Amino acid sequence: MNIEWFRDYCLSMKGVTEEFPFGEQTLVFKVMGKVFALTDVDLFAGINLKCDPERAVLLREEYDAIKSGYHMSKKHWNTLEMDGTLSDNLVKQLIDHSYDLVVKGLSKKAKEDLNKIA
């Protein structure tokens, strides 16, 4: 997996925008204004993704390349080290999981607006 694939995949999801709110090196993906993924554009050494707290702990125990969220809530975020040891399929699943968690937490109005997007 490379940053182009990651970017294209995130942008293919409904209601997603990309921003650089923390400076020109940190690429942030949001759904309806809420962050679900971020990475360093220069190195692409890791991806931060939101995760269910119980699942987050299990993933960290199972995979050496999954750590508690770097500069994020350690309870709700994981950092996936992009060292080639995680399968593309697992990374895709975890991106989807992060997106779904954020959508689930949106306000009723934001969910309605998201559903209106073609």
N, CA, C and O atoms as a GROMACS GRO file, in nm:
protein
  472
    1MET      N    1   0.085  -0.119   0.000
    1MET     CA    2   0.000   0.000   0.000
    1MET      C    3   0.089   0.124   0.000
    1MET      O    4   0.194   0.127   0.064
    2ASN      N    5   0.045   0.224  -0.072
    2ASN     CA    6   0.117   0.351  -0.073
    2ASN      C    7   0.020   0.465  -0.044
    2ASN      O    8  -0.101   0.444  -0.034
    3ILE      N    9   0.073   0.584  -0.030
    3ILE     CA   10  -0.010   0.697   0.010
    3ILE      C   11  -0.114   0.732  -0.097
    3ILE      O   12  -0.223   0.778  -0.063
    4GLU      N   13  -0.083   0.710  -0.223
    4GLU     CA   14  -0.181   0.739  -0.328
    4GLU      C   15  -0.304   0.648  -0.314
    4GLU      O   16  -0.418   0.693  -0.326
    5TRP      N   17  -0.278   0.519  -0.290
    5TRP     CA   18  -0.389   0.426  -0.272
    5TRP      C   19  -0.471   0.466  -0.149
    5TRP      O   20  -0.594   0.471  -0.154
    6PHE      N   21  -0.403   0.494  -0.040
    6PHE     CA   22  -0.469   0.535   0.084
    6PHE      C   23  -0.556   0.659   0.061
    6PHE      O   24  -0.672   0.662   0.103
    7ARG      N   25  -0.500   0.759  -0.004
    7ARG     CA   26  -0.572   0.883  -0.031
    7ARG      C   27  -0.693   0.856  -0.120
    7ARG      O   28  -0.804   0.900  -0.090
    8ASP      N   29  -0.673   0.784  -0.228
    8ASP     CA   30  -0.783   0.754  -0.320
    8ASP      C   31  -0.894   0.676  -0.251
    8ASP      O   32  -1.012   0.702  -0.272
    9TYR      N   33  -0.854   0.580  -0.168
    9TYR     CA   34  -0.954   0.499  -0.098
    9TYR      C   35  -1.036   0.585  -0.002
    9TYR      O   36  -1.159   0.577   0.000
   10CYS      N   37  -0.970   0.667   0.076
   10CYS     CA   38  -1.042   0.753   0.171
   10CYS      C   39  -1.136   0.849   0.097
   10CYS      O   40  -1.250   0.868   0.138
   11LEU      N   41  -1.087   0.908  -0.011
   11LEU     CA   42  -1.170   1.005  -0.085
   11LEU      C   43  -1.285   0.939  -0.159
   11LEU      O   44  -1.379   1.007  -0.200
   12SER      N   45  -1.279   0.808  -0.178
   12SER     CA   46  -1.389   0.738  -0.246
   12SER      C   47  -1.510   0.718  -0.155
   12SER      O   48  -1.617   0.680  -0.202
   13MET      N   49  -1.492   0.743  -0.028
   13MET     CA   50  -1.600   0.722   0.068
   13MET      C   51  -1.694   0.843   0.072
   13MET      O   52  -1.650   0.957   0.054
   14LYS      N   53  -1.818   0.817   0.095
   14LYS     CA   54  -1.922   0.919   0.094
   14LYS      C   55  -1.897   1.029   0.198
   14LYS      O   56  -1.875   1.002   0.315
   15GLY      N   57  -1.902   1.155   0.151
   15GLY     CA   58  -1.893   1.269   0.241
   15GLY      C   59  -1.754   1.302   0.291
   15GLY      O   60  -1.739   1.381   0.384
   16VAL      N   61  -1.650   1.245   0.230
   16VAL     CA   62  -1.513   1.263   0.280
   16VAL      C   63  -1.445   1.382   0.212
   16VAL      O   64  -1.456   1.402   0.092
   17THR      N   65  -1.374   1.458   0.295
   17THR     CA   66  -1.290   1.567   0.248
   17THR      C   67  -1.151   1.548   0.304
   17THR      O   68  -1.131   1.477   0.403
   18GLU      N   69  -1.053   1.612   0.239
   18GLU     CA   70  -0.916   1.608   0.289
   18GLU      C   71  -0.873   1.749   0.324
   18GLU      O   72  -0.912   1.845   0.258
   19GLU      N   73  -0.792   1.761   0.429
   19GLU     CA   74  -0.747   1.891   0.477
   19GLU      C   75  -0.606   1.878   0.535
   19GLU      O   76  -0.555   1.768   0.556
   20PHE      N   77  -0.546   1.993   0.560
   20PHE     CA   78  -0.416   2.000   0.626
   20PHE      C   79  -0.426   2.096   0.745
   20PHE      O   80  -0.358   2.198   0.747
   21PRO      N   81  -0.512   2.064   0.844
   21PRO     CA   82  -0.532   2.157   0.956
   21PRO      C   83  -0.416   2.168   1.053
   21PRO      O   84  -0.408   2.263   1.131
   22PHE      N   85  -0.324   2.071   1.050
   22PHE     CA   86  -0.212   2.070   1.144
   22PHE      C   87  -0.080   2.104   1.077
   22PHE      O   88   0.027   2.079   1.133
   23GLY      N   89  -0.086   2.161   0.958
   23GLY     CA   90   0.035   2.193   0.883
   23GLY      C   91   0.040   2.114   0.754
   23GLY      O   92  -0.039   2.022   0.734
   24GLU      N   93   0.132   2.150   0.669
   24GLU     CA   94   0.135   2.092   0.534
   24GLU      C   95   0.184   1.948   0.528
   24GLU      O   96   0.182   1.888   0.421
   25GLN      N   97   0.227   1.891   0.639
   25GLN     CA   98   0.275   1.752   0.636
   25GLN      C   99   0.173   1.650   0.685
   25GLN      O  100   0.187   1.531   0.658
   26THR      N  101   0.069   1.695   0.755
   26THR     CA  102  -0.028   1.601   0.810
   26THR      C  103  -0.158   1.608   0.730
   26THR      O  104  -0.232   1.705   0.738
   27LEU      N  105  -0.183   1.502   0.653
   27LEU     CA  106  -0.303   1.491   0.571
   27LEU      C  107  -0.413   1.430   0.656
   27LEU      O  108  -0.398   1.321   0.712
   28VAL      N  109  -0.526   1.501   0.665
   28VAL     CA  110  -0.638   1.459   0.750
   28VAL      C  111  -0.761   1.435   0.663
   28VAL      O  112  -0.794   1.516   0.577
   29PHE      N  113  -0.826   1.323   0.685
   29PHE     CA  114  -0.950   1.290   0.616
   29PHE      C  115  -1.065   1.301   0.715
   29PHE      O  116  -1.059   1.249   0.827
   30LYS      N  117  -1.171   1.370   0.671
   30LYS     CA  118  -1.288   1.390   0.755
   30LYS      C  119  -1.413   1.346   0.681
   30LYS      O  120  -1.422   1.356   0.559
   31VAL      N  121  -1.509   1.296   0.758
   31VAL     CA  122  -1.642   1.269   0.704
   31VAL      C  123  -1.736   1.365   0.774
   31VAL      O  124  -1.749   1.363   0.897
   32MET      N  125  -1.802   1.449   0.697
   32MET     CA  126  -1.894   1.550   0.749
   32MET      C  127  -1.827   1.633   0.858
   32MET      O  128  -1.888   1.667   0.960
   33GLY      N  129  -1.699   1.666   0.835
   33GLY     CA  130  -1.626   1.753   0.926
   33GLY      C  131  -1.562   1.686   1.046
   33GLY      O  132  -1.501   1.754   1.129
   34LYS      N  133  -1.573   1.554   1.056
   34LYS     CA  134  -1.516   1.481   1.170
   34LYS      C  135  -1.402   1.390   1.123
   34LYS      O  136  -1.417   1.316   1.026
   35VAL      N  137  -1.290   1.397   1.192
   35VAL     CA  138  -1.170   1.322   1.154
   35VAL      C  139  -1.190   1.172   1.171
   35VAL      O  140  -1.240   1.126   1.273
   36PHE      N  141  -1.150   1.096   1.067
   36PHE     CA  142  -1.147   0.950   1.081
   36PHE      C  143  -1.012   0.890   1.042
   36PHE      O  144  -0.986   0.773   1.072
   37ALA      N  145  -0.925   0.966   0.975
   37ALA     CA  146  -0.794   0.914   0.936
   37ALA      C  147  -0.696   1.028   0.916
   37ALA      O  148  -0.734   1.136   0.870
   38LEU      N  149  -0.570   1.004   0.950
   38LEU     CA  150  -0.466   1.102   0.921
   38LEU      C  151  -0.332   1.033   0.905
   38LEU      O  152  -0.309   0.924   0.959
   39THR      N  153  -0.243   1.100   0.830
   39THR     CA  154  -0.111   1.045   0.804
   39THR      C  155  -0.013   1.156   0.771
   39THR      O  156  -0.053   1.268   0.739
   40ASP      N  157   0.114   1.125   0.778
   40ASP     CA  158   0.220   1.216   0.738
   40ASP      C  159   0.242   1.196   0.588
   40ASP      O  160   0.275   1.086   0.545
   41VAL      N  161   0.226   1.303   0.509
   41VAL     CA  162   0.236   1.289   0.364
   41VAL      C  163   0.378   1.266   0.316
   41VAL      O  164   0.398   1.205   0.211
   42ASP      N  165   0.478   1.313   0.388
   42ASP     CA  166   0.615   1.297   0.344
   42ASP      C  167   0.667   1.155   0.366
   42ASP      O  168   0.730   1.097   0.277
   43LEU      N  169   0.642   1.100   0.482
   43LEU     CA  170   0.698   0.969   0.516
   43LEU      C  171   0.600   0.854   0.493
   43LEU      O  172   0.642   0.743   0.457
   44PHE      N  173   0.472   0.879   0.512
   44PHE     CA  174   0.369   0.774   0.510
   44PHE      C  175   0.416   0.654   0.593
   44PHE      O  176   0.406   0.539   0.551
   45ALA      N  177   0.467   0.685   0.712
   45ALA     CA  178   0.517   0.580   0.801
   45ALA      C  179   0.406   0.520   0.887
   45ALA      O  180   0.420   0.408   0.937
   46GLY      N  181   0.298   0.593   0.904
   46GLY     CA  182   0.188   0.544   0.986
   46GLY      C  183   0.058   0.612   0.950
   46GLY      O  184   0.056   0.721   0.894
   47ILE      N  185  -0.051   0.543   0.984
   47ILE     CA  186  -0.186   0.596   0.965
   47ILE      C  187  -0.255   0.593   1.101
   47ILE      O  188  -0.254   0.490   1.168
   48ASN      N  189  -0.315   0.703   1.141
   48ASN     CA  190  -0.396   0.704   1.262
   48ASN      C  191  -0.541   0.682   1.223
   48ASN      O  192  -0.594   0.749   1.134
   49LEU      N  193  -0.605   0.585   1.290
   49LEU     CA  194  -0.745   0.552   1.264
   49LEU      C  195  -0.821   0.536   1.394
   49LEU      O  196  -0.768   0.483   1.492
   50LYS      N  197  -0.943   0.580   1.395
   50LYS     CA  198  -1.030   0.562   1.511
   50LYS      C  199  -1.065   0.413   1.520
   50LYS      O  200  -1.074   0.344   1.419
   51CYS      N  201  -1.084   0.364   1.643
   51CYS     CA  202  -1.113   0.223   1.662
   51CYS      C  203  -1.194   0.203   1.789
   51CYS      O  204  -1.174   0.273   1.888
   52ASP      N  205  -1.284   0.108   1.784
   52ASP     CA  206  -1.357   0.068   1.905
   52ASP      C  207  -1.254   0.031   2.012
   52ASP      O  208  -1.161  -0.045   1.984
   53PRO      N  209  -1.268   0.084   2.135
   53PRO     CA  210  -1.166   0.062   2.238
   53PRO      C  211  -1.130  -0.084   2.264
   53PRO      O  212  -1.012  -0.116   2.280
   54GLU      N  213  -1.229  -0.172   2.269
   54GLU     CA  214  -1.199  -0.314   2.294
   54GLU      C  215  -1.125  -0.376   2.177
   54GLU      O  216  -1.029  -0.452   2.195
   55ARG      N  217  -1.170  -0.343   2.057
   55ARG     CA  218  -1.103  -0.395   1.938
   55ARG      C  219  -0.961  -0.339   1.927
   55ARG      O  220  -0.869  -0.409   1.885
   56ALA      N  221  -0.944  -0.213   1.965
   56ALA     CA  222  -0.812  -0.149   1.958
   56ALA      C  223  -0.710  -0.227   2.039
   56ALA      O  224  -0.598  -0.251   1.993
   57VAL      N  225  -0.747  -0.266   2.159
   57VAL     CA  226  -0.657  -0.342   2.246
   57VAL      C  227  -0.624  -0.477   2.184
   57VAL      O  228  -0.508  -0.518   2.183
   58LEU      N  229  -0.725  -0.546   2.132
   58LEU     CA  230  -0.702  -0.677   2.070
   58LEU      C  231  -0.609  -0.666   1.949
   58LEU      O  232  -0.521  -0.750   1.930
   59LEU      N  233  -0.629  -0.564   1.867
   59LEU     CA  234  -0.543  -0.544   1.750
   59LEU      C  235  -0.399  -0.518   1.791
   59LEU      O  236  -0.306  -0.570   1.729
   60ARG      N  237  -0.380  -0.438   1.895
   60ARG     CA  238  -0.244  -0.408   1.943
   60ARG      C  239  -0.175  -0.533   1.995
   60ARG      O  240  -0.053  -0.548   1.982
   61GLU      N  241  -0.253  -0.623   2.055
   61GLU     CA  242  -0.196  -0.747   2.106
   61GLU      C  243  -0.160  -0.843   1.993
   61GLU      O  244  -0.063  -0.918   2.002
   62GLU      N  245  -0.240  -0.840   1.886
   62GLU     CA  246  -0.221  -0.935   1.776
   62GLU      C  247  -0.114  -0.890   1.674
   62GLU      O  248  -0.045  -0.974   1.617
   63TYR      N  249  -0.102  -0.760   1.653
   63TYR     CA  250  -0.013  -0.709   1.548
   63TYR      C  251   0.091  -0.614   1.607
   63TYR      O  252   0.057  -0.516   1.673
   64ASP      N  253   0.218  -0.644   1.583
   64ASP     CA  254   0.326  -0.558   1.631
   64ASP      C  255   0.321  -0.420   1.566
   64ASP      O  256   0.366  -0.322   1.625
   65ALA      N  257   0.266  -0.410   1.445
   65ALA     CA  258   0.263  -0.284   1.371
   65ALA      C  259   0.143  -0.196   1.405
   65ALA      O  260   0.123  -0.091   1.344
   66ILE      N  261   0.062  -0.239   1.502
   66ILE     CA  262  -0.051  -0.156   1.547
   66ILE      C  263  -0.023  -0.113   1.689
   66ILE      O  264  -0.010  -0.195   1.780
   67LYS      N  265  -0.015   0.017   1.707
   67LYS     CA  266   0.018   0.078   1.836
   67LYS      C  267  -0.096   0.170   1.880
   67LYS      O  268  -0.187   0.199   1.802
   68SER      N  269  -0.091   0.214   2.005
   68SER     CA  270  -0.189   0.314   2.050
   68SER      C  271  -0.167   0.442   1.970
   68SER      O  272  -0.056   0.470   1.925
   69GLY      N  273  -0.273   0.518   1.952
   69GLY     CA  274  -0.271   0.635   1.865
   69GLY      C  275  -0.163   0.736   1.899
   69GLY      O  276  -0.155   0.784   2.012
   70TYR      N  277  -0.081   0.768   1.801
   70TYR     CA  278   0.025   0.867   1.818
   70TYR      C  279  -0.037   1.006   1.818
   70TYR      O  280  -0.102   1.046   1.721
   71HIS      N  281  -0.016   1.080   1.925
   71HIS     CA  282  -0.072   1.215   1.943
   71HIS      C  283  -0.225   1.216   1.940
   71HIS      O  284  -0.286   1.317   1.906
   72MET      N  285  -0.286   1.104   1.975
   72MET     CA  286  -0.432   1.093   1.975
   72MET      C  287  -0.474   1.025   2.106
   72MET      O  288  -0.390   0.981   2.184
   73SER      N  289  -0.605   1.017   2.128
   73SER     CA  290  -0.655   0.944   2.243
   73SER      C  291  -0.611   0.798   2.231
   73SER      O  292  -0.643   0.730   2.134
   74LYS      N  293  -0.538   0.752   2.330
   74LYS     CA  294  -0.487   0.614   2.327
   74LYS      C  295  -0.600   0.512   2.335
   74LYS      O  296  -0.585   0.398   2.292
   75LYS      N  297  -0.713   0.553   2.390
   75LYS     CA  298  -0.826   0.462   2.405
   75LYS      C  299  -0.902   0.443   2.274
   75LYS      O  300  -0.947   0.332   2.243
   76HIS      N  301  -0.916   0.550   2.196
   76HIS     CA  302  -1.003   0.546   2.078
   76HIS      C  303  -0.930   0.548   1.945
   76HIS      O  304  -0.995   0.542   1.840
   77TRP      N  305  -0.798   0.555   1.945
   77TRP     CA  306  -0.723   0.564   1.820
   77TRP      C  307  -0.606   0.467   1.818
   77TRP      O  308  -0.542   0.445   1.921
   78ASN      N  309  -0.580   0.410   1.702
   78ASN     CA  310  -0.463   0.327   1.679
   78ASN      C  311  -0.378   0.391   1.571
   78ASN      O  312  -0.428   0.461   1.483
   79THR      N  313  -0.248   0.366   1.579
   79THR     CA  314  -0.156   0.401   1.472
   79THR      C  315  -0.111   0.272   1.406
   79THR      O  316  -0.059   0.182   1.472
   80LEU      N  317  -0.132   0.263   1.275
   80LEU     CA  318  -0.088   0.150   1.197
   80LEU      C  319   0.046   0.187   1.134
   80LEU      O  320   0.053   0.279   1.054
   81GLU      N  321   0.150   0.114   1.171
   81GLU     CA  322   0.281   0.139   1.112
   81GLU      C  323   0.281   0.080   0.971
   81GLU      O  324   0.253  -0.039   0.953
   82MET      N  325   0.312   0.162   0.873
   82MET     CA  326   0.309   0.120   0.734
   82MET      C  327   0.445   0.061   0.694
   82MET      O  328   0.514   0.113   0.606
   83ASP      N  329   0.480  -0.048   0.761
   83ASP     CA  330   0.609  -0.112   0.739
   83ASP      C  331   0.599  -0.235   0.650
   83ASP      O  332   0.698  -0.307   0.631
   84GLY      N  333   0.481  -0.259   0.593
   84GLY     CA  334   0.462  -0.372   0.502
   84GLY      C  335   0.417  -0.500   0.570
   84GLY      O  336   0.392  -0.599   0.501
   85THR      N  337   0.405  -0.500   0.702
   85THR     CA  338   0.365  -0.624   0.770
   85THR      C  339   0.214  -0.641   0.781
   85THR      O  340   0.168  -0.753   0.805
   86LEU      N  341   0.138  -0.535   0.764
   86LEU     CA  342  -0.008  -0.544   0.769
   86LEU      C  343  -0.061  -0.562   0.627
   86LEU      O  344  -0.016  -0.493   0.535
   87SER      N  345  -0.154  -0.652   0.609
   87SER     CA  346  -0.208  -0.674   0.476
   87SER      C  347  -0.292  -0.552   0.432
   87SER      O  348  -0.351  -0.483   0.515
   88ASP      N  349  -0.295  -0.529   0.302
   88ASP     CA  350  -0.378  -0.422   0.249
   88ASP      C  351  -0.524  -0.442   0.287
   88ASP      O  352  -0.597  -0.346   0.312
   89ASN      N  353  -0.567  -0.568   0.289
   89ASN     CA  354  -0.705  -0.599   0.324
   89ASN      C  355  -0.736  -0.558   0.469
   89ASN      O  356  -0.842  -0.502   0.496
   90LEU      N  357  -0.645  -0.586   0.562
   90LEU     CA  358  -0.664  -0.546   0.701
   90LEU      C  359  -0.667  -0.394   0.713
   90LEU      O  360  -0.753  -0.339   0.783
   91VAL      N  361  -0.575  -0.326   0.647
   91VAL     CA  362  -0.573  -0.179   0.652
   91VAL      C  363  -0.704  -0.123   0.599
   91VAL      O  364  -0.761  -0.032   0.658
   92LYS      N  365  -0.753  -0.178   0.488
   92LYS     CA  366  -0.881  -0.133   0.431
   92LYS      C  367  -0.994  -0.155   0.531
   92LYS      O  368  -1.078  -0.066   0.550
   93GLN      N  369  -0.998  -0.271   0.595
   93GLN     CA  370  -1.101  -0.300   0.695
   93GLN      C  371  -1.097  -0.199   0.809
   93GLN      O  372  -1.201  -0.154   0.857
   94LEU      N  373  -0.977  -0.163   0.852
   94LEU     CA  374  -0.964  -0.070   0.965
   94LEU      C  375  -0.997   0.074   0.924
   94LEU      O  376  -1.046   0.151   1.006
   95ILE      N  377  -0.971   0.109   0.799
   95ILE     CA  378  -1.015   0.240   0.749
   95ILE      C  379  -1.168   0.244   0.749
   95ILE      O  380  -1.228   0.342   0.793
   96ASP      N  381  -1.229   0.138   0.699
   96ASP     CA  382  -1.376   0.129   0.697
   96ASP      C  383  -1.433   0.137   0.838
   96ASP      O  384  -1.532   0.206   0.862
   97HIS      N  385  -1.370   0.067   0.931
   97HIS     CA  386  -1.416   0.066   1.070
   97HIS      C  387  -1.409   0.207   1.129
   97HIS      O  388  -1.502   0.250   1.197
   98SER      N  389  -1.300   0.277   1.103
   98SER     CA  390  -1.285   0.413   1.153
   98SER      C  391  -1.393   0.504   1.096
   98SER      O  392  -1.457   0.579   1.169
   99TYR      N  393  -1.412   0.497   0.966
   99TYR     CA  394  -1.515   0.577   0.898
   99TYR      C  395  -1.653   0.547   0.959
   99TYR      O  396  -1.728   0.639   0.992
  100ASP      N  397  -1.684   0.418   0.973
  100ASP     CA  398  -1.816   0.379   1.026
  100ASP      C  399  -1.837   0.429   1.169
  100ASP      O  400  -1.947   0.473   1.204
  101LEU      N  401  -1.734   0.422   1.252
  101LEU     CA  402  -1.745   0.472   1.389
  101LEU      C  403  -1.776   0.622   1.392
  101LEU      O  404  -1.859   0.668   1.469
  102VAL      N  405  -1.708   0.697   1.306
  102VAL     CA  406  -1.729   0.841   1.302
  102VAL      C  407  -1.870   0.872   1.250
  102VAL      O  408  -1.938   0.958   1.304
  103VAL      N  409  -1.913   0.802   1.146
  103VAL     CA  410  -2.048   0.823   1.092
  103VAL      C  411  -2.152   0.791   1.199
  103VAL      O  412  -2.250   0.863   1.215
  104LYS      N  413  -2.130   0.683   1.271
  104LYS     CA  414  -2.224   0.644   1.378
  104LYS      C  415  -2.239   0.754   1.482
  104LYS      O  416  -2.346   0.772   1.539
  105GLY      N  417  -2.131   0.827   1.509
  105GLY     CA  418  -2.132   0.932   1.610
  105GLY      C  419  -2.177   1.068   1.560
  105GLY      O  420  -2.184   1.164   1.638
  106LEU      N  421  -2.209   1.079   1.432
  106LEU     CA  422  -2.255   1.208   1.378
  106LEU      C  423  -2.390   1.246   1.434
  106LEU      O  424  -2.467   1.160   1.477
  107SER      N  425  -2.419   1.373   1.432
  107SER     CA  426  -2.551   1.419   1.474
  107SER      C  427  -2.656   1.371   1.373
  107SER      O  428  -2.623   1.332   1.261
  108LYS      N  429  -2.780   1.374   1.413
  108LYS     CA  430  -2.889   1.332   1.325
  108LYS      C  431  -2.889   1.416   1.198
  108LYS      O  432  -2.908   1.362   1.088
  109LYS      N  433  -2.868   1.545   1.211
  109LYS     CA  434  -2.866   1.635   1.096
  109LYS      C  435  -2.751   1.600   1.002
  109LYS      O  436  -2.770   1.594   0.880
  110ALA      N  437  -2.632   1.577   1.057
  110ALA     CA  438  -2.516   1.542   0.975
  110ALA      C  439  -2.539   1.410   0.902
  110ALA      O  440  -2.500   1.396   0.786
  111LYS      N  441  -2.601   1.312   0.969
  111LYS     CA  442  -2.632   1.184   0.905
  111LYS      C  443  -2.730   1.204   0.791
  111LYS      O  444  -2.716   1.144   0.684
  112GLU      N  445  -2.830   1.289   0.813
  112GLU     CA  446  -2.927   1.319   0.707
  112GLU      C  447  -2.858   1.385   0.588
  112GLU      O  448  -2.885   1.350   0.474
  113ASP      N  449  -2.768   1.480   0.615
  113ASP     CA  450  -2.694   1.547   0.508
  113ASP      C  451  -2.604   1.446   0.433
  113ASP      O  452  -2.592   1.453   0.311
  114LEU      N  453  -2.542   1.355   0.507
  114LEU     CA  454  -2.458   1.255   0.445
  114LEU      C  455  -2.540   1.165   0.351
  114LEU      O  456  -2.495   1.131   0.241
  115ASN      N  457  -2.658   1.128   0.395
  115ASN     CA  458  -2.744   1.043   0.314
  115ASN      C  459  -2.792   1.111   0.187
  115ASN      O  460  -2.832   1.043   0.092
  116LYS      N  461  -2.789   1.243   0.184
  116LYS     CA  462  -2.832   1.317   0.064
  116LYS      C  463  -2.723   1.323  -0.042
  116LYS      O  464  -2.750   1.357  -0.157
  117ILE      N  465  -2.599   1.291  -0.003
  117ILE     CA  466  -2.487   1.296  -0.098
  117ILE      C  467  -2.497   1.176  -0.192
  117ILE      O  468  -2.514   1.062  -0.148
  118ALA      N  469  -2.485   1.204  -0.319
  118ALA     CA  470  -2.497   1.097  -0.421
  118ALA      C  471  -2.378   1.007  -0.422
  118ALA      O  472  -2.373   0.913  -0.502
   0.00000   0.00000   0.00000
